[in-house]
Amino acid sequence: MDVIRIEGGHRVEGVVKVEGAKNSALKLMAATILAPGVNTLTNVPNIADVHVMGKVLKRLGASIEVLDEHTLQIDTSAVDSWVTPYQLVAQMRASTAVLGPLLARFGCATVAMPGGCNIGARKIDMHILGLQALGVEFDLDHGDINATTPHGLVGATVTLDFASVGATENLMMASVHADGVTVIDNAAREPEIVDLANLLNEMGARIRGAGSPVIEIEGVSELRPVTHEVVGDRIEAGTFIATAGLVGHPVEVRGFDPAHLGLVLRKYEQMGIRIERSARSVRAWREGSLATVDIQTLPFPGFPTDMQAQTMCLLALGSGSCVVTENVFENRFMFASELQRMGADIRIEGHHAIVHGVSGLSGAEVRSPDLRGGAALVMAGLVADGVTVISDIHHIDRGYECFVEKLQTLGAHVERATVPDAPEA
């Protein structure tokens, strides 16, 4: 199996560039189904999840040409299937993003129930309820979601119980061809939602209000293929900014909009991390000790759940005690038990984590429980005493391109290695 091995205590500083946002690129790829022809996406991250989404589109009949490491040409003119197989969807929950585009283009879709990181149930009830309001009928059969539109898609007002990113995206994509006007109330406001709306509008859709709680979509008859650049990955950027706060030395993170990390950066400044913002980058460092602050995850513009583990890693070395409250995914504290193996003082009570700062961490063998938790364990290894070995790093590969190599350019003593599987008992 592959592992990441980190020798802690070495100076980490320099400049790093982040890739396009994973959580945007996957949905933009799905949206190309709506515009038959050759769509070009630039600034696409070269990560495992993008490869899976590419396989999903190919199974539907699309052809994909890789122009360079970060540019994809996706021709969806020959898409003639609306069935996505369980083997692919089980690898990545975002595969369900094809549901809306398939319904808009073909009036039917069969999508396997989703998989992905084991960080919570993440049911798609809101997707189904919202699409039902547009005239979609569902039949859940043997693990598959069978969706049809016997009377076509009709615009309606949909109020989401929770500002779900996935539900907002599927509703936006389904409604671009609906008859009339669709209003999504309590819509997700994430920058990736805005990026998707921008792509759809470039294709010829009529979407207003993306980035606000109310999105209005006026149905159109057809969309045209376009060229579009994926927005920079705010979570990858946040991971490297948190790393700078952890190691203390200056790290400049380029290729994203700092406004997309507004609350994260403000919380980090309260913790004693110095932040210099520019139009497309942040320079971060720390001179004193880390202060502790309470954190609670919420949909954007709240504190992102995808930055919770990296931030808990910082708080574990803080000068006091604090509470981290997880309001989005119920299983997202699995990372904490691995950090405890390295000497952190964390107690889990329901969806709260009580963190008492310790003076240092010790290298250990740990397991990456999910994508962001795995990245946070790598961060912890950079400042731990001795050597840290992280297994199950396929989770990290899902969302970070060349994570080890980027840390190496910053001076970290980190390497990827293959070790023999443990013998069976």
DASUL-V22349 format. One record per pair of residues at least 4 apart in sequence whose ideal C-beta (glycine too) atoms are under 6 Angstrom apart, sorted by sequence separation. I is the first residue (numbers start at 0). J is the second residue. D is the distance in whole Angstrom. If there is no record, write none. Layout:
# DASUL-V22349
i->{I	I}
j->{J	J}
d->{D	D}
This chain:
# DASUL-V22349
i->{34	57	66	85	97	101	125	131	148	159	170	177	200	260	297	306	339	368	379	383	395	401	19	56	83	130	139	140	187	199	208	209	267	276	338	347	406	66	88	102	200	208	268	296	325	339	367	31	101	138	159	174	199	208	243	275	314	345	346	380	395	406	63	64	207	294	296	137	274	345	53	63	98	127	196	206	264	335	403	135	136	239	272	273	296	344	365	61	62	98	205	240	311	403	27	135	170	196	239	272	344	376	61	83	134	271	95	332	342	134	167	193	203	236	271	294	60	61	192	193	335	60	95	134	271	342	24	59	60	133	134	167	203	236	257	270	271	341	342	360	24	60	81	167	202	203	270	332	341	59	92	202	362	373	374	133	188	233	270	341	361	367	373	19	21	45	88	92	132	154	162	164	202	231	237	244	269	291	304	340	360	361	362	19	28	81	90	91	153	175	201	231	257	289	304	362	364	365	366	367	370	19	24	88	89	132	152	153	154	162	164	167	325	340	362	366	367	369	18	43	81	85	154	156	157	158	159	186	233	237	266	291	308	21	25	42	81	82	83	154	158	168	185	233	253	289	324	367	370	43	55	129	186	244	289	290	291	293	315	337	367	370	41	175	184	198	251	252	292	293	294	295	296	297	322	323	112	288	291	296	381	40	183	251	296	322	55	111	39	54	182	250	321	109	110	125	334	37	38	181	249	320	333	51	109	194	37	129	180	319	108	125	247	318	334	341	51	55	315	317	337	35	36	51	107	126	178	190	243	262	314	35	125	129	177	240	243	244	334	31	106	174	176	341	32	48	126	130	240	263	31	102	133	32	308	312	154	308	291	305	309	312	29	33	308	312	25	29	32	241	245	190	237	244	26	30	33	99	103	29	98	102	234	238	32	100	103	241	99	103	99	189	188	245	246	162	238	242	245	26	30	23	30	34	22	26	20	23	27	38	42	43	37	39	40	41	42	34	36	33	34	34	24	23	23	119	19	20	118	119	119	20	118	118	17	18	17	17	17	15	11	12	12	14	15	16	17	10	12	16	17	118	116	116	47	48	47	46	46	7	45	44	11	7	3	7	5	7	7	21	6	5	18	4	2	3	2	3	15	1	13	11	11	10	11	9	6	5	4	3	4	2	1	2	0}
j->{38	61	70	89	101	105	129	135	152	163	174	181	204	264	301	310	343	372	383	387	399	405	24	61	88	135	144	145	192	204	213	214	272	281	343	352	411	72	94	108	206	214	274	302	331	345	373	38	108	145	166	181	206	215	250	282	321	352	353	387	402	413	71	72	215	302	304	146	283	354	63	73	108	137	206	216	274	345	413	146	147	250	283	284	307	355	376	73	74	110	217	252	323	415	40	148	183	209	252	285	357	389	75	97	148	285	110	347	357	150	183	209	219	252	287	310	77	78	209	210	352	78	113	152	289	360	43	78	79	152	153	186	222	255	276	289	290	360	361	379	44	80	101	187	222	223	290	352	361	80	113	223	383	394	395	155	210	255	292	363	383	389	395	42	44	68	111	115	155	177	185	187	225	254	260	267	292	314	327	363	383	384	385	43	52	105	114	115	177	199	225	255	281	313	328	386	388	389	390	391	394	44	49	113	114	157	177	178	179	187	189	192	350	365	387	391	392	394	44	69	107	111	180	182	183	184	185	212	259	263	292	317	334	48	52	69	108	109	110	181	185	195	212	260	280	316	351	394	397	71	83	157	214	272	317	318	319	321	343	365	395	398	70	204	213	227	280	281	321	322	323	324	325	326	351	352	142	318	321	326	411	71	214	282	327	353	87	143	72	87	215	283	354	143	144	159	368	72	73	216	284	355	368	87	145	230	74	166	217	356	146	163	285	356	372	379	90	94	354	356	376	75	76	91	147	166	218	230	283	302	354	76	166	170	218	281	284	285	375	73	148	216	218	383	75	91	169	173	283	306	75	146	177	78	371	375	218	372	356	371	375	378	96	100	375	379	93	97	100	309	313	259	306	313	96	100	103	169	173	100	169	173	305	309	104	172	175	313	172	176	173	299	299	378	381	298	374	378	382	168	172	191	198	202	191	195	191	194	198	224	228	229	224	226	227	228	229	222	224	222	223	224	229	229	230	328	229	230	328	329	330	232	330	331	231	232	232	235	236	239	246	248	249	251	252	253	254	248	250	254	255	369	369	370	396	397	397	398	400	362	400	400	381	380	377	381	380	382	383	398	386	387	400	388	388	389	390	392	405	392	409	409	410	410	411	412	412	413	414	415	416	416	417	418	420}
d->{6	6	4	5	6	6	6	6	5	6	6	6	5	5	3	6	5	5	6	5	5	6	5	4	5	4	6	6	5	4	5	6	4	6	4	5	4	6	4	5	6	4	6	5	5	6	3	4	4	4	6	4	6	5	4	4	6	6	5	3	6	5	6	4	5	6	4	5	6	5	5	5	5	6	5	5	5	5	6	5	5	6	6	5	5	4	5	6	5	5	4	6	6	5	6	6	5	3	5	5	5	5	5	6	6	6	6	5	6	6	6	5	6	5	5	6	5	5	6	5	6	4	5	6	6	5	5	5	5	5	5	5	5	4	4	5	5	4	5	6	6	5	5	4	4	5	5	6	6	5	4	6	5	5	6	6	6	6	6	5	6	6	4	4	6	5	4	3	5	5	6	4	5	5	5	6	5	5	4	5	4	5	3	5	5	5	6	5	6	6	5	3	5	6	6	5	5	6	5	4	5	5	6	6	4	5	4	5	3	5	6	6	5	6	4	5	6	5	4	5	5	4	5	4	5	4	4	6	4	5	6	4	5	6	5	6	5	4	5	4	6	6	6	5	4	6	5	5	5	5	6	4	5	4	4	6	4	5	4	4	6	5	5	5	6	5	6	5	6	5	5	4	5	6	6	4	5	5	4	5	6	5	4	4	5	6	5	6	5	6	5	6	5	6	5	6	5	6	5	5	4	5	4	6	5	4	5	6	5	6	5	5	5	6	3	6	5	5	6	4	6	6	5	5	5	5	6	6	4	5	5	4	4	5	4	6	6	5	6	5	4	4	6	6	5	5	5	6	5	5	5	6	6	6	5	4	6	5	6	5	5	5	4	5	4	5	4	5	4	4	6	5	5	6	5	6	6	4	5	6	5	5	5	5	6	5	6	6	4	4	4	4	5	6	6	4	5	5	6	5	6	4	6	5	5	5	6	5	5	4	5	6	5	4	6	5	4	4	4	5	6	5	5	5	5	4	3	5	4	5	5	4	5	5	6	6	5	4	5	5	4	4	5	5	6	5	5	6	6	5	5	5	4	6	5	5	5	6	5	6	5	5	6	6	6	6	3	6	4	5	5	5	5	5	5	5	5	5	5	6	5	5	5	5	5	5	4	5	5	6	5	6	6	6	6}
